[in-house]
Amino acid sequence: MKIALELQSTPAHIGVDGAPNLARRPLARGDGWSVADVICSAGPGVRPSEEQHSTVSIAIVRSGSFQYQSSTGRELMIPGSLLLGNAGQYFQCGHEHGVGDQCISFAYTRQFVEELAAEAGVQTRTTLFSSLRIPPVRELSNIVSRACAGLPQSNASRTNDQQARSWEEMAVELATLALELSGQSSRVGTSPAAEWRVTKAVGMIHSRQPAAHDLVALAREARLSRYHFLRIFRQLTGLTPHQYVLRSRLRHAAARLLTQPTRVLDVALDSGFGDVSNFNHAFRAEFGMSPRLFRAQHLR
């Protein structure tokens, strides 16, 4: 199979179809798939325009929050979640409550995805994805951390072909996971007010201010009681605030393990864990292996 690593980039703030506020940098492609780093600089002052998925699309939200809407509903996209799109599907992305986002966007031919589904024993329908997103669930933590770490590009000694083959492996793994998990993801209705409150809280969490991560502070930022904040946060993100904070810290720690020669103890402390034993326990529960084994396995 021929695989080419693409290093050229689209001019800043120009999308693949000439859309403003969008920069798209191709990373790699193969037979039936491609991956690109996509940065959007749109904010509340930019009116969403209708777009169309030309391929089967799966995007990992790396940073930022935005609203993703189609005829099937509307979802709030946050870091760690997957955006799902069927070929030919019309959609809009809006940034009503914040500025910008970054996604690692995978594009597939339908034939490629259907062949993967047959290999994995996953039943497909006429519409591959019935939902618009998959929340940042535990099953995604491993691949999201590796993709966000830029693992295929983290080792300077690797050839372009080796990097591209690593992207290919992730493309296959991600598509299979999306097919398996999309049927479990139920659609939820959202309101602009609820989206604003949760977006504020998510932004506060990713500001890396540990004192701002407790339920009282987050609810205060959202201008809600603890009960109502907990309810709408879980409804829009699929997680409780504590689960989201913990999962975000662990994904960040996993990415550091793959990109920096930092001691596990230092990664644990910098990620907000009081001691390395608690970090090791939480990491093993999330990734199914110790931090040292995770680093050794994926950098091998």
N, C-alpha and C positions, 0 to 999 in steps of 0.2 A: 504494500500500500504506500502510495506516495504521500509524504507529509512535508509541508513547507512552513518554515517559521517566518512570519512577516514582521519586519521591523519598521516599515514606513508608517507614518501617521497622518491622519487627516488634520488640516489646519485647525487651530484652536477655535472652539465655539461653532464649528460647522459639522453637522451630523452626516451620516452616511447618505441621506437624501437631501442634503443641503439645509437641514433644519438648524435654526439659530440656537445658541446656548448649549450646543452639544459637541463634545470632542470625542472622537472614536479612534482608538489605536488598535489595529489588528495585532494579535499575538501569535496565533498559529491557525492552521487549517489542515484538514485531511479530506478523505473521500466521505462526503455526507455530513461534515461538521466543520465549524469554525468557532473561534473564541476571540473576543476583543475586550479591551478595557474601555469603558464608556463613562465619561464625566459630564454631568449636566450642571450648568451654572444658573438655571432658571430660578426665579423666586416668586413671591406673591404678586409682583407686578406684571408677570408674563402670563398671558391668557393661553390655556391649553389648546392645542390644535389636534384634530383627529388624525391618527396615524393607523397604519395597517402592518401587522406582522407578515412579512413575506416568507418566513420559514417557521418551523416549530422553534419556539424561543424559551430558554430558561436562563434567567439572570439572577446571580447572587448579589444581593444588596450589601455592599461593603461599608458604606457610610451614608449618612443623611437619611431623610424621611420624605416620602411623597405619596400622593394619592394616585392609585391605578384604577381605572374605570373602563368598563366595556358594557355591552348590552346585557351581560349576565350579572352585573353588580359592580360594587366599588369596594376597594380594600386599601388599608393603610399599610404601606411598605416601610419596614424598619430594618436596620442592620441585622444580618443573619438570616433573613427570610428569602424565599425564592419567588421570583415573579415568573408566572407561567403564561405562555401565549401559544395559541394554535395558529397554524398557517392560514392566512386570509382573514384573521380576526381583526376587527377595528377596535381601537382603544384610545384613551387619553391619559396622559400623566400630568398631574398638577402639583404645584408647590405653594399651596395656599398658606402654609404655616411655617415655612422655613426656606432657606436658600440652598439649592444644590444637592447633589447626591453623586455617588460613584458606584458603578455596578460592573461585575465581571459577567459579560453576556455571551452565552453559548447559543449558536444557531445550528439547526439540524434539518436535513431533509426528512420528510415523513417516512420514506422507505428505510432510512437509517434507524429511526426510532422504532418502527414496527419490527424490524429484524432483531433489535435488542430486546424488545418485549417478548418475542417468540423464544429467544434464547433463555430469557429469565423466567419464562412461564407466566408472564403478566398479561392478563386479558386486556385488549384495547377495544375502544369503540370508535364510531365515526368521528366523534370529537375526542381527541386524545385526553385533553385536560378539561374537566368539568368545573374546576375551581380556578381562581385567578392567582392564588398564592399558596405557599406552604409556609407556616410560621416557623420561627427558629427552634425547631424541635431537636431533641438530643440526637436523633439519627443523622442529622445534617452537620453536626458539630465538626466531625473529622474532616470532611471534604471542604466545608466552608473555611476552616482554619488553614488548610493547605493551599486553597486557591487564593485566599487573601494574603497569605505569606508570599505569594508569587514563587512557590517552590520550584517550578521548572526553571526559573531564572535566578534562583538564589545561589546556585553553585557556578561560579565563573569558569570552572574547569570543564563544564559540560559543553558539548557541541550543540549547534543549533538543532541537529536531528534528535539528539537526546532530549533536549528541552521540549521539542514538539511532541515526541512520543509520550512524555509525562503529561502534557496537556491532553493528548488523545486518551490516555487512561482515565483522566479526570472527567473528560467529556462523556465517556461511556458510563462511568460510575454515577455521575450526576443525573444523566438521563434515566437510568434505571431506577435510582432512588426517587426521582420526581414521579415516574409512572406508578411506583408502589405507594407513595405517600399521598399523591394528589386525590386519590379516591377516599382517603380518610379525612381530608380537610374540608370542613363544612363552610359554606358561605355565611357571612354575617353582615347584617346591615350596619352602616355607620352614619353618623351625622357630623357635619362640619365642626360643631361644638365639641363633640367627643374626640374627634381627630386632633383638634387644636390642643386639648388638655393632655392627651397621651403623647403627642409630638413634643410638647414642652417638657414632659417628664423624661422621655427618651433622650432628648438633648441634654438634660441635666445629668442623666446617668453617664452619658458619653463625654461629659466635660471632665471626667476623671477627678471629681471632688468626692472622696469617700464619705464625707460627712453628709452629703446630699443624697445618699442612696437609701436612707431608711424610709419607711412607709410614711411617717409623719411629714418629713421634708418634701417628699415627692407629691403627696396629697396637697400640701400647702401650695406648691408650685402650680399644681393643676387647679387650685381654687375649689377643691372638693373635700368632703369628709373622707375619712379613711375607707369607710365602707363603700361609698359610691365610686371612689377612685379605684379601689381594688376590683370592683365589678367591671367598670368600663375598660380598665387596662387589660384584664384577662380576656374580655370580649374582643378587643381589637387586635391584640398581639398573640393570643393563644397561650399566654404564660402569665403567672403572677409576677409582680415587680421583683420579688426576691429571686424567682427562677430566672428572669431575664437578666438581672444584674450578675448572678452567679455564672450563667452561661456566657455572657459577654466577656467576663473576666477570664474564664477558662479558654475561650477562643483566642483572646488576645495573648494569653500565656502560651498557648500551643503555637501560635504564629511566631512568637519570640524564640521559642525553642528551635524552630526550623531556620531562623534567619540570623540568630546571634549566638555566639559561643558563651552565653551567659550561664552561670551556675544555676541549677534548679532552685537552690535556696533563694537566690536573688530574684529569680523570676516569680517565685511564690510570694515573697514579701512585696515586690513591686506591683503585684496583681491584687493586693488587698487582703492576702491571707496572713493570719497571725503567726503561723508556724508551718514548717514544711510538711509535717504529718497530716494536718488538715488539708493542705493543698494536694498532697499525693492521694488522699482518700477521695476528694472531690474530682480530681482529674481522672482517676481510675473509673469512678462511677460514670463519668461523662464519655470517656474515650475507650473504655474497656482495657486499658493498659496503663502502666506507670509513665510518668513524664520522660524518664530516661529511655524506656523501650520505645515510646512514641517517636522520640528524636532519632534513635538509632534505626528504627524500622523505615522511616520515611526519608532519611538522608543517606541510606545505604546506596 
